[in-house]
Amino acid sequence: MRRFASLCLTLVFVFSAGSVLAQATYRWIHPKTGETMITDTPPPRNAKLLGRAQGGEEDAQAGLPYATRRAMEHFPVILYSSADCVAECKDARNLLNKRGIPFTEKVLKTQEDHDELKALVGDVFVPSMKVGKQSVKGFSAESYDSILDLAGYPKTAPYGVRPSGSQTQ
């Protein structure tokens, strides 16, 4: 009888652990406070969804070092580029990838994109980079490294980690 009770208790733990692993995890930005939220319930419709992991699947950030994940939360990186920016935009991308920095690349296509960049750096000039609330106009490896260092991003990518930017349309 004792073995049976022990077996039943073990099965309860196994199945409850399995149901926890099957739950989805949502990562989103709170629309009013701007904070990054991690919850097991879907975000509100007006929130920006950053990612969703199902069960034991690893989040895209799971393999990143703690310093990178922390810097990402407080100082997200956006690289502004355009279709006619070739050499300098490539250099900017390469620098970010060499350091293993996850970033979003915003390709200027609409008037709103141009207005956003003009409000950020005072001119429509690509490449430009925004790190948190700070920005750099043009490409200068020294300037990019300086602002990324201040934000707490690692100087080099850990072995095997080479995140590349995701483009927004």
C-alpha positions in Angstrom: 0.0 0.0 0.0 2.9 2.4 0.8 4.5 1.7 -2.6 1.2 2.5 -4.3 0.8 5.8 -2.5 4.4 6.7 -3.3 3.9 5.8 -7.0 0.7 7.9 -7.1 2.5 10.9 -5.5 5.4 10.6 -7.9 3.0 10.5 -10.9 1.2 13.6 -9.6 4.5 15.5 -9.5 5.5 14.3 -12.9 2.2 15.3 -14.5 2.1 18.7 -12.8 5.7 19.4 -13.8 4.7 18.5 -17.4 1.8 20.9 -17.4 4.0 23.7 -16.1 6.4 23.1 -19.0 3.6 23.2 -21.5 2.5 26.7 -20.6 3.4 29.6 -22.8 5.5 32.5 -21.6 5.0 36.0 -23.1 7.5 38.8 -23.2 6.0 42.2 -23.9 6.3 45.9 -23.3 3.7 47.5 -21.0 2.0 50.3 -23.1 1.7 52.8 -20.2 5.0 52.3 -18.3 7.3 51.0 -21.0 8.5 48.2 -18.8 9.4 44.8 -20.2 6.9 42.3 -18.8 7.3 38.5 -18.7 4.0 36.7 -18.0 2.2 33.4 -18.5 -0.9 35.2 -19.8 -1.2 36.9 -23.2 -0.5 40.7 -23.2 -3.2 43.3 -23.8 -3.9 44.1 -27.4 -2.2 47.5 -27.3 1.1 46.0 -25.9 4.1 45.3 -28.1 4.8 41.6 -28.0 8.6 40.9 -27.9 8.5 37.1 -27.9 6.6 34.0 -26.9 8.1 30.7 -25.8 6.0 27.5 -25.6 6.8 24.8 -23.1 10.5 24.1 -22.8 11.4 26.0 -25.9 14.1 28.4 -25.3 13.5 32.1 -25.8 15.7 33.8 -28.4 17.5 35.5 -25.5 18.1 32.3 -23.5 21.6 31.7 -25.0 22.7 35.3 -24.5 24.9 36.3 -21.6 23.3 38.0 -18.7 25.0 41.3 -19.4 23.6 41.3 -22.9 20.0 40.4 -21.8 20.1 43.2 -19.1 21.4 45.8 -21.5 18.7 44.8 -24.1 16.0 45.3 -21.5 17.2 48.8 -20.5 18.9 50.0 -23.7 17.4 48.3 -26.8 19.4 49.0 -30.0 17.8 50.2 -33.3 19.9 50.7 -36.4 18.4 53.0 -39.0 19.3 52.3 -42.6 18.0 52.7 -46.1 18.1 50.8 -49.4 20.8 53.1 -50.8 23.0 52.9 -47.7 25.4 50.1 -48.6 29.0 50.3 -47.2 28.5 52.3 -44.0 25.3 50.4 -43.0 27.1 47.1 -43.6 29.9 48.3 -41.4 27.4 49.3 -38.7 25.7 45.8 -38.9 29.1 44.0 -38.8 30.1 45.9 -35.7 26.9 45.0 -33.9 27.1 41.4 -34.9 30.8 41.2 -34.0 29.9 42.3 -30.5 27.0 39.9 -30.4 24.4 42.6 -29.9 20.8 41.9 -30.7 19.4 44.8 -32.6 16.4 45.9 -34.7 17.2 47.4 -38.1 14.7 49.9 -39.3 14.9 50.5 -43.0 13.5 54.0 -43.9 10.7 53.6 -46.3 7.8 55.9 -45.3 7.6 59.6 -44.5 6.9 58.6 -40.8 10.2 56.7 -40.7 12.0 59.8 -42.1 10.3 62.0 -39.5 11.2 59.7 -36.7 14.9 59.7 -37.6 14.9 63.4 -38.1 13.4 63.9 -34.6 16.0 61.5 -33.2 19.2 62.9 -34.7 18.1 66.2 -36.2 18.5 65.0 -39.9 17.6 62.1 -42.1 21.1 60.5 -42.0 21.9 56.8 -42.3 23.2 54.8 -40.7 22.1 56.1 -37.4 21.8 54.1 -34.2 19.6 54.5 -31.1 20.7 52.8 -27.9 18.0 53.3 -25.2 17.4 57.1 -25.3 20.9 58.0 -26.7 21.6 58.2 -30.5 24.6 58.4 -32.8 24.3 60.0 -36.3 26.4 58.3 -39.0 28.8 55.5 -38.6 31.9 55.8 -36.4 33.2 52.6 -34.8 34.5 54.6 -31.9 31.2 56.3 -31.3 29.2 53.1 -31.6 31.6 51.2 -29.3 31.5 54.1 -26.7 27.7 54.3 -26.5 27.4 50.4 -26.5 30.0 50.2 -23.7 28.1 52.8 -21.6 24.9 50.8 -22.1 26.7 47.7 -20.6 26.9 45.6 -23.7 29.8 43.1 -23.9 32.8 44.1 -26.1 32.8 40.8 -27.9 30.2 38.1 -28.7 30.5 34.9 -26.7 31.7 31.9 -28.6 29.0 30.7 -31.0 26.6 33.6 -30.4 26.2 35.8 -33.5 22.8 37.5 -33.3 21.8 39.5 -36.3 19.4 42.3 -36.6 15.8 41.9 -37.3 14.3 44.3 -39.8 11.1 46.2 -39.4 9.1 47.2 -42.4 
